[in-house]
Amino acid sequence: MSQQMHLEDLTAVLRECAGESESAELSTAALDVSFADLGYDSVAVLETTARIERDHGVVLDEEAVFEAETLGQYLDLVNEALEHGTRAA
């Protein structure tokens, strides 16, 4: 049975790891907005990635994480790893 991360789950992890940006409106309207425009930098994304990998036992493709510019792209990447069972060793 595959897991799926929902936007609410991702935003909770992002806020736990990086705090809540004053400019971040993390709703479905934010799916196509860049992390930079939401007020999050690459360190916030890396901390979020580490938490997701640890909590869900998956490994996210490092290059794909770097290339994910929006919340929606990142969420798709996470769900692809969860669906395909890209599990940590």
All heavy atoms as an XYZ file, in Angstrom:
673
protein
N       0.842     -1.176      0.000
C       0.000      0.000      0.000
C       0.884      1.236      0.000
O       1.759      1.387      0.832
C      -0.892     -0.020      1.233
C      -1.904      1.085      1.254
S      -3.128      0.691      2.524
C      -3.210      2.239      3.342
N       0.675      2.099     -0.943
C       1.541      3.264     -1.044
C       1.022      4.406     -0.183
O      -0.166      4.542      0.051
C       1.666      3.715     -2.504
O       0.432      4.223     -2.948
N       1.948      5.172      0.297
C       1.655      6.363      1.070
C       1.553      7.538      0.128
O       2.075      7.510     -0.973
C       2.810      6.655      2.019
C       2.729      6.023      3.355
C       3.899      6.490      4.192
O       5.036      6.257      3.811
N       3.623      7.129      5.296
N       0.932      8.584      0.592
C       0.919      9.815     -0.168
C       0.993     10.967      0.812
O       0.366     10.940      1.866
C      -0.338      9.940     -1.017
C      -0.297     11.152     -1.909
C      -1.478     11.230     -2.858
O      -2.421     10.464     -2.742
N      -1.420     12.154     -3.768
N       1.797     11.943      0.470
C       1.891     13.137      1.296
C       0.957     14.182      0.702
O       0.935     14.386     -0.508
C       3.327     13.663      1.345
C       3.463     14.923      2.190
S       5.178     15.371      2.509
C       5.538     14.254      3.849
N       0.193     14.813      1.560
C      -0.722     15.859      1.131
C      -0.082     17.218      1.393
O       0.853     17.332      2.187
C      -2.047     15.742      1.879
C      -2.722     14.426      1.645
N      -3.422     14.147      0.503
C      -2.776     13.310      2.408
C      -3.887     12.913      0.567
N      -3.496     12.380      1.714
N      -0.597     18.230      0.745
C      -0.059     19.582      0.897
C       0.005     19.993      2.368
O       1.002     20.555      2.812
C      -0.895     20.577      0.089
C      -0.484     22.040      0.215
C       0.943     22.249     -0.275
C      -1.449     22.932     -0.547
N      -1.019     19.679      3.110
C      -1.051     20.046      4.529
C       0.082     19.378      5.294
O       0.676     19.987      6.196
C      -2.396     19.671      5.156
C      -3.583     20.386      4.552
C      -4.062     19.772      3.225
O      -3.730     18.601      2.916
O      -4.744     20.484      2.479
N       0.385     18.125      4.947
C       1.480     17.397      5.598
C       2.823     18.058      5.277
O       3.655     18.255      6.159
C       1.524     15.940      5.138
C       0.221     15.205      5.388
O      -0.432     15.455      6.419
O      -0.155     14.383      4.527
N       3.006     18.377      3.998
C       4.262     18.996      3.578
C       4.443     20.363      4.218
O       5.529     20.686      4.696
C       4.317     19.115      2.050
C       5.541     19.837      1.484
C       6.841     19.173      1.929
C       5.461     19.900     -0.031
N       3.406     21.162      4.240
C       3.544     22.495      4.826
C       3.821     22.417      6.326
O       4.578     23.230      6.858
C       2.316     23.382      4.535
O       1.145     22.757      5.034
C       2.177     23.654      3.058
N       3.259     21.415      6.994
C       3.545     21.241      8.424
C       5.018     20.924      8.641
O       5.661     21.507      9.527
C       2.663     20.141      9.006
N       5.564     20.039      7.825
C       6.985     19.691      7.942
C       7.849     20.891      7.609
O       8.821     21.194      8.319
C       7.340     18.489      7.032
C       8.842     18.218      7.049
C       6.581     17.249      7.459
N       7.513     21.607      6.550
C       8.279     22.786      6.150
C       8.289     23.822      7.266
O       9.333     24.390      7.601
C       7.691     23.377      4.863
C       8.422     24.555      4.236
C       9.846     24.168      3.852
C       7.672     25.045      3.008
N       7.164     24.045      7.875
C       7.081     25.024      8.968
C       7.846     24.553     10.201
O       8.478     25.358     10.884
C       5.630     25.304      9.310
C       4.957     26.157      8.260
C       3.505     26.410      8.579
N       2.961     27.381      7.642
C       1.745     27.328      7.140
N       0.929     26.346      7.484
N       1.321     28.252      6.297
N       7.812     23.253     10.488
C       8.553     22.719     11.626
C      10.054     22.853     11.412
O      10.798     23.165     12.344
C       8.212     21.255     11.856
C       6.839     21.019     12.435
C       6.477     19.540     12.479
O       7.365     18.682     12.291
O       5.284     19.242     12.702
N      10.502     22.625     10.186
C      11.928     22.641      9.886
C      12.476     24.050      9.693
O      13.612     24.331     10.063
C      12.210     21.830      8.621
S      11.970     20.074      8.848
N      11.686     24.914      9.092
C      12.205     26.215      8.694
C      11.449     27.389      9.294
O      11.778     28.532      9.012
C      12.177     26.317      7.171
N      10.441     27.100     10.064
C       9.643     28.189     10.606
C       8.640     28.643      9.579
O       8.623     28.174      8.438
N       7.812     29.549      9.984
C       6.807     30.062      9.057
C       7.290     31.395      8.534
O       7.460     32.349      9.277
C       5.452     30.211      9.738
C       4.381     30.642      8.772
C       2.986     30.402      9.320
O       2.838     29.886     10.417
O       2.050     30.747      8.602
N       7.513     31.430      7.255
C       7.921     32.668      6.620
C       6.768     33.655      6.700
O       5.610     33.299      6.544
C       8.275     32.397      5.156
O       8.454     33.608      4.471
N       7.099     34.916      6.939
C       6.062     35.946      7.013
C       5.310     36.074      5.698
O       4.144     36.409      5.680
C       6.685     37.289      7.387
C       7.198     37.328      8.802
C       7.843     38.646      9.160
O       7.587     39.649      8.474
O       8.600     38.667     10.138
N       5.991     35.803      4.595
C       5.352     35.965      3.288
C       4.730     34.674      2.762
O       4.147     34.666      1.687
C       6.379     36.469      2.268
O       7.413     35.522      2.104
N       4.843     33.600      3.527
C       4.375     32.303      3.037
C       2.883     32.114      3.264
O       2.415     32.111      4.382
C       5.147     31.172      3.704
N       2.170     31.955      2.188
C       0.764     31.555      2.215
C       0.747     30.160      1.621
O       0.727     29.994      0.401
C      -0.094     32.522      1.403
C      -1.546     32.108      1.286
C      -2.254     31.994      2.632
O      -1.986     32.810      3.516
O      -3.065     31.064      2.780
N       0.827     29.145      2.473
C       1.029     27.787      2.014
C      -0.296     27.059      1.820
O      -0.640     26.134      2.527
C       1.935     27.036      2.998
C       3.315     27.650      3.197
C       4.111     26.860      4.215
C       4.065     27.753      1.886
N      -1.024     27.480      0.812
C      -2.284     26.850      0.439
C      -2.136     26.314     -0.976
O      -1.068     26.409     -1.579
C      -3.417     27.875      0.498
O      -3.208     28.873     -0.488
N      -3.206     25.767     -1.515
C      -3.139     25.243     -2.880
C      -2.745     26.318     -3.882
O      -2.163     26.011     -4.912
C      -4.464     24.591     -3.303
O      -5.521     25.538     -3.140
C      -4.749     23.348     -2.491
N      -3.016     27.569     -3.566
C      -2.612     28.663     -4.456
C      -1.094     28.786     -4.523
O      -0.555     29.348     -5.480
C      -3.222     29.978     -3.982
N      -0.390     28.251     -3.528
C       1.067     28.359     -3.473
C       1.780     27.239     -4.210
O       3.002     27.244     -4.307
C       1.528     28.388     -2.021
N       1.044     26.271     -4.748
C       1.692     25.122     -5.384
C       2.616     25.508     -6.531
O       3.623     24.848     -6.755
C       0.640     24.123     -5.878
C      -0.026     23.289     -4.790
C      -1.160     22.456     -5.383
C       0.985     22.391     -4.095
N       2.295     26.571     -7.246
C       3.110     26.977     -8.395
C       3.989     28.193     -8.109
O       4.534     28.798     -9.025
C       2.207     27.256     -9.602
C       1.512     25.993    -10.085
O       2.131     24.917    -10.025
O       0.349     26.089    -10.515
N       4.126     28.531     -6.845
C       4.953     29.663     -6.437
C       6.318     29.127     -6.013
O       6.399     28.101     -5.336
C       4.283     30.433     -5.277
C       5.150     31.593     -4.819
C       2.902     30.923     -5.701
N       7.380     29.812     -6.385
C       8.721     29.337     -6.040
C       8.951     29.415     -4.536
O       8.353     30.234     -3.838
C       9.786     30.161     -6.765
O       9.889     31.453     -6.184
N       9.844     28.544     -4.064
C      10.201     28.567     -2.652
C      10.728     29.949     -2.267
O      10.419     30.457     -1.198
C      11.254     27.495     -2.330
C      10.676     26.114     -2.213
C      10.910     25.168     -3.198
C       9.914     25.753     -1.121
C      10.387     23.888     -3.087
C       9.384     24.472     -0.998
C       9.618     23.542     -1.990
N      11.543     30.548     -3.142
C      12.096     31.876     -2.858
C      10.983     32.905     -2.676
O      11.034     33.720     -1.747
C      13.042     32.297     -3.977
N       9.980     32.864     -3.542
C       8.866     33.806     -3.419
C       8.021     33.541     -2.182
O       7.338     34.447     -1.693
C       7.991     33.780     -4.673
C       8.663     34.441     -5.872
O       9.654     35.187     -5.682
O       8.202     34.193     -7.001
N       8.055     32.313     -1.689
C       7.349     31.980     -0.453
C       8.170     32.359      0.784
O       7.680     32.284      1.903
C       7.017     30.485     -0.408
C       5.967     30.009     -1.392
C       5.883     28.485     -1.391
C       4.606     30.625     -1.094
N       9.428     32.730      0.560
C      10.290     33.128      1.664
C      11.160     32.024      2.226
O      11.729     32.159      3.306
N      11.280     30.906      1.487
C      12.108     29.791      1.943
C      13.334     29.647      1.054
O      13.246     29.742     -0.166
C      11.305     28.492      1.935
C      10.212     28.486      2.972
C       8.883     28.655      2.611
C      10.517     28.336      4.318
C       7.880     28.667      3.566
C       9.527     28.341      5.283
C       8.210     28.509      4.899
O       7.220     28.524      5.847
N      14.473     29.395      1.682
C      15.713     29.230      0.930
C      16.061     27.751      0.789
O      15.330     26.872      1.248
C      16.853     30.005      1.595
C      17.163     29.536      3.017
O      16.656     28.469      3.438
O      17.924     30.234      3.699
N      17.199     27.491      0.157
C      17.605     26.104     -0.098
C      17.875     25.336      1.187
O      17.655     24.129      1.248
C      18.833     26.072     -1.004
O      19.920     26.755     -0.393
N      18.317     26.014      2.229
C      18.558     25.345      3.506
C      17.240     24.823      4.074
O      17.169     23.698      4.589
C      19.263     26.288      4.507
C      19.378     25.653      5.881
C      20.635     26.678      3.980
N      16.179     25.602      3.957
C      14.860     25.167      4.434
C      14.409     23.921      3.681
O      13.876     22.988      4.282
C      13.844     26.292      4.257
N      14.643     23.904      2.381
C      14.249     22.743      1.570
C      15.084     21.524      1.957
O      14.549     20.418      2.079
C      14.375     23.056      0.064
C      14.076     21.822     -0.778
C      13.442     24.200     -0.329
N      16.371     21.712      2.178
C      17.236     20.591      2.573
C      16.850     20.041      3.946
O      16.843     18.821      4.147
C      18.701     21.018      2.558
C      19.290     21.278      1.176
C      20.713     21.813      1.290
C      19.249     20.026      0.315
N      16.518     20.905      4.883
C      16.091     20.441      6.202
C      14.772     19.683      6.103
O      14.576     18.658      6.763
C      15.967     21.617      7.162
C      17.311     22.189      7.562
C      17.194     23.381      8.496
O      16.100     23.627      9.042
O      18.217     24.058      8.684
N      13.877     20.170      5.266
C      12.599     19.502      5.044
C      12.828     18.136      4.411
O      12.212     17.143      4.805
C      11.686     20.374      4.161
O      11.466     21.622      4.839
C      10.359     19.706      3.877
N      13.728     18.070      3.449
C      14.059     16.811      2.780
C      14.603     15.798      3.779
O      14.178     14.635      3.787
C      15.082     17.056      1.654
O      14.497     17.939      0.688
C      15.499     15.768      0.982
N      15.519     16.237      4.630
C      16.104     15.333      5.624
C      15.021     14.783      6.553
O      15.012     13.589      6.882
C      17.186     16.054      6.418
N      14.092     15.622      6.957
C      13.012     15.185      7.854
C      12.109     14.179      7.159
O      11.733     13.158      7.730
C      12.215     16.395      8.320
C      10.936     16.073      9.074
C      11.169     15.640     10.528
N      11.739     16.695     11.314
C      11.036     17.636     11.953
N       9.732     17.622     11.900
N      11.656     18.556     12.641
N      11.739     14.464      5.917
C      10.861     13.551      5.172
C      11.550     12.211      4.965
O      10.949     11.156      5.149
C      10.428     14.180      3.834
C       9.458     15.333      4.106
C       9.795     13.137      2.915
C       9.159     16.190      2.892
N      12.828     12.250      4.590
C      13.565     11.001      4.385
C      13.607     10.185      5.672
O      13.389      8.970      5.655
C      14.982     11.305      3.879
C      15.005     11.791      2.453
C      16.402     12.096      1.944
O      17.310     12.395      2.752
O      16.590     12.044      0.722
N      13.876     10.838      6.773
C      13.962     10.138      8.055
C      12.598      9.592      8.490
O      12.473      8.424      8.847
C      14.511     11.074      9.134
C      14.711     10.363     10.469
C      15.026     11.297     11.595
N      13.758     11.957     11.971
C      13.658     13.216     12.333
N      14.715     13.989     12.360
N      12.497     13.729     12.668
N      11.583     10.431      8.440
C      10.266     10.034      8.941
C       9.569      8.997      8.070
O       8.797      8.189      8.574
C       9.357     11.251      9.084
C       9.786     12.180     10.210
O      10.724     11.844     10.967
O       9.181     13.266     10.329
N       9.844      9.020      6.764
C       9.139      8.122      5.844
C      10.024      7.013      5.284
O       9.551      6.171      4.516
C       8.509      8.921      4.699
C       7.444      9.858      5.177
N       6.161      9.446      5.437
C       7.485     11.179      5.464
C       5.454     10.481      5.853
N       6.235     11.541      5.889
N      11.306      7.021      5.637
C      12.204      5.959      5.202
C      12.424      5.918      3.701
O      12.582      4.845      3.127
N      12.424      7.093      3.068
C      12.670      7.170      1.634
C      13.919      7.996      1.375
O      14.407      8.703      2.251
C      11.477      7.808      0.865
C      10.237      6.947      0.985
C      11.219      9.222      1.316
N      14.417      7.872      0.159
C      15.537      8.692     -0.285
C      15.054      9.492     -1.481
O      14.604      8.921     -2.473
C      16.756      7.826     -0.675
C      17.879      8.693     -1.225
C      17.233      7.011      0.502
N      15.120     10.811     -1.358
C      14.732     11.672     -2.464
C      15.946     11.942     -3.331
O      17.056     12.145     -2.818
C      14.162     12.992     -1.938
C      12.942     12.860     -1.029
C      12.497     14.234     -0.546
C      11.808     12.160     -1.742
N      15.741     11.926     -4.628
C      16.820     12.195     -5.571
C      17.356     13.605     -5.333
O      16.625     14.590     -5.433
C      16.287     12.048     -6.997
C      17.351     12.302     -8.027
O      17.542     13.486     -8.377
O      17.988     11.343     -8.474
N      18.627     13.686     -4.991
C      19.246     14.966     -4.637
C      19.151     15.990     -5.765
O      18.849     17.162     -5.526
C      20.714     14.727     -4.257
C      21.385     15.912     -3.626
C      22.779     15.572     -3.135
O      22.953     14.542     -2.467
O      23.694     16.360     -3.437
N      19.392     15.555     -6.977
C      19.326     16.465     -8.120
C      17.897     16.965     -8.341
O      17.663     18.139     -8.606
C      19.832     15.776     -9.386
C      19.922     16.709    -10.584
C      20.530     16.032    -11.784
O      21.390     15.148    -11.621
O      20.125     16.399    -12.905
N      16.934     16.063     -8.187
C      15.530     16.447     -8.359
C      15.098     17.425     -7.270
O      14.327     18.357     -7.543
C      14.645     15.211     -8.360
N      15.584     17.240     -6.042
C      15.273     18.178     -4.958
C      15.810     19.554     -5.324
O      15.123     20.560     -5.167
C      15.861     17.693     -3.611
C      15.805     18.790     -2.561
C      15.137     16.448     -3.133
N      17.041     19.596     -5.820
C      17.664     20.857     -6.207
C      16.881     21.535     -7.334
O      16.746     22.761     -7.356
C      19.119     20.612     -6.636
C      19.822     21.843     -7.114
C      20.220     22.822     -6.219
C      20.085     22.020     -8.455
C      20.867     23.966     -6.662
C      20.731     23.160     -8.914
C      21.130     24.133     -8.011
N      16.352     20.741     -8.267
C      15.632     21.286     -9.417
C      14.187     21.676     -9.104
O      13.576     22.449     -9.846
C      15.651     20.280    -10.567
C      17.030     20.102    -11.159
C      17.092     19.011    -12.211
O      16.069     18.337    -12.453
O      18.181     18.815    -12.772
N      13.630     21.161     -8.018
C      12.246     21.488     -7.653
C      12.200     22.934     -7.167
O      12.730     23.263     -6.116
C      11.738     20.538     -6.576
N      11.576     23.776     -7.952
C      11.537     25.194     -7.621
C      10.272     25.609     -6.893
O      10.255     26.644     -6.230
C      11.677     26.023     -8.897
C      13.012     25.833     -9.584
C      13.132     26.635    -10.868
O      12.191     27.389    -11.202
O      14.165     26.506    -11.527
N       9.224     24.797     -7.005
C       7.953     25.171     -6.390
C       7.500     24.116     -5.393
O       7.965     22.973     -5.416
C       6.846     25.336     -7.453
O       6.556     24.057     -8.027
C       7.238     26.329     -8.537
N       6.579     24.510     -4.561
C       5.992     23.599     -3.589
C       5.342     22.409     -4.294
O       5.476     21.270     -3.864
C       4.958     24.372     -2.766
C       4.526     23.834     -1.422
C       5.709     23.630     -0.500
C       3.525     24.777     -0.797
N       4.665     22.662     -5.404
C       4.003     21.597     -6.155
C       4.990     20.604     -6.746
O       4.767     19.392     -6.690
N       6.084     21.105     -7.308
C       7.102     20.219     -7.868
C       7.725     19.361     -6.775
O       7.967     18.171     -6.964
C       8.193     21.037     -8.571
C       7.732     21.706     -9.838
C       8.768     22.673    -10.392
O       9.687     23.114     -9.699
N       8.610     23.025    -11.662
N       7.966     19.966     -5.640
C       8.563     19.226     -4.522
C       7.602     18.164     -3.996
O       7.999     17.036     -3.743
C       8.963     20.206     -3.420
C       9.738     19.553     -2.316
C      11.110     19.378     -2.414
C       9.097     19.102     -1.171
C      11.833     18.763     -1.401
C       9.803     18.483     -0.153
C      11.161     18.315     -0.276
O      11.868     17.702      0.722
N       6.333     18.520     -3.871
C       5.329     17.565     -3.405
C       5.216     16.388     -4.363
O       5.139     15.231     -3.937
C       3.974     18.263     -3.249
C       2.835     17.438     -2.668
C       3.170     16.922     -1.277
C       1.566     18.274     -2.630
N       5.253     16.648     -5.663
C       5.230     15.571     -6.656
C       6.433     14.650     -6.489
O       6.310     13.429     -6.578
C       5.207     16.136     -8.080
C       3.886     16.785     -8.443
O       2.874     16.553     -7.744
O       3.864     17.544     -9.445
N       7.600     15.237     -6.250
C       8.829     14.466     -6.055
C       8.710     13.553     -4.831
O       9.047     12.370     -4.887
C      10.005     15.430     -5.891
C      11.341     14.842     -5.461
C      11.918     13.982     -6.565
C      12.303     15.947     -5.079
N       8.208     14.091     -3.739
C       8.038     13.307     -2.521
C       7.064     12.163     -2.768
O       7.332     11.011     -2.415
C       7.564     14.196     -1.351
C       7.147     13.349     -0.152
C       8.644     15.196     -0.965
N       5.936     12.474     -3.386
C       4.929     11.430     -3.617
C       5.413     10.370     -4.594
O       5.069      9.195     -4.461
C       3.607     12.056     -4.063
C       2.860     12.631     -2.891
O       2.930     12.126     -1.786
N       2.151     13.716     -3.124
N       6.229     10.750     -5.543
C       6.811      9.756     -6.454
C       7.716      8.800     -5.691
O       7.658      7.584     -5.888
C       7.603     10.456     -7.562
C       8.161      9.499     -8.589
C       8.878     10.203     -9.728
O       8.419     11.270    -10.147
O       9.903      9.659    -10.182
N       8.524      9.336     -4.785
C       9.405      8.477     -3.975
C       8.579      7.564     -3.078
O       8.905      6.370     -2.936
C      10.349      9.329     -3.153
N       7.523      8.094     -2.483
C       6.671      7.278     -1.620
C       5.955      6.200     -2.425
O       5.840      5.057     -1.983
C       5.652      8.153     -0.900
C       6.209      9.109      0.155
C       5.128     10.058      0.642
C       6.828      8.333      1.317
N       5.469      6.554     -3.610
C       4.733      5.610     -4.445
C       5.617      4.490     -4.960
O       5.221      3.326     -4.988
C       4.110      6.351     -5.628
C       3.320      5.452     -6.549
C       2.720      6.191     -7.724
O       2.459      7.401     -7.609
O       2.526      5.548     -8.772
N       6.814      4.844     -5.386
C       7.705      3.851     -5.973
C       8.569      3.147     -4.949
O       9.400      2.322     -5.307
C       8.568      4.489     -7.070
C       7.763      4.973     -8.224
N       7.036      4.125     -9.024
C       7.554      6.213     -8.698
C       6.424      4.819     -9.957
N       6.705      6.089     -9.772
N       8.379      3.522     -3.705
C       9.113      2.830     -2.651
C      10.602      3.032     -2.699
O      11.351      2.104     -2.469
N      11.028      4.245     -3.015
C      12.456      4.555     -3.017
C      12.894      4.622     -1.560
O      13.001      5.675     -0.970
C      12.732      5.888     -3.742
O      12.032      5.876     -4.987
C      14.205      6.077     -3.987
N      13.083      3.460     -0.980
C      13.356      3.346      0.448
C      14.830      3.508      0.765
O      15.701      3.148     -0.021
C      12.890      1.979      0.971
C      11.420      1.744      0.771
C      10.619      2.575      1.722
N       9.193      2.425      1.452
C       8.296      3.310      1.780
N       8.632      4.415      2.367
N       7.031      3.105      1.524
N      15.056      4.017      1.952
C      16.420      4.146      2.444
C      16.955      2.748      2.764
O      16.211      1.872      3.141
C      16.464      5.019      3.701
N      18.241      2.603      2.583
C      18.874      1.303      2.858
C      19.026      1.053      4.326
O      19.068      1.911      5.118
C      20.232      1.238      2.166
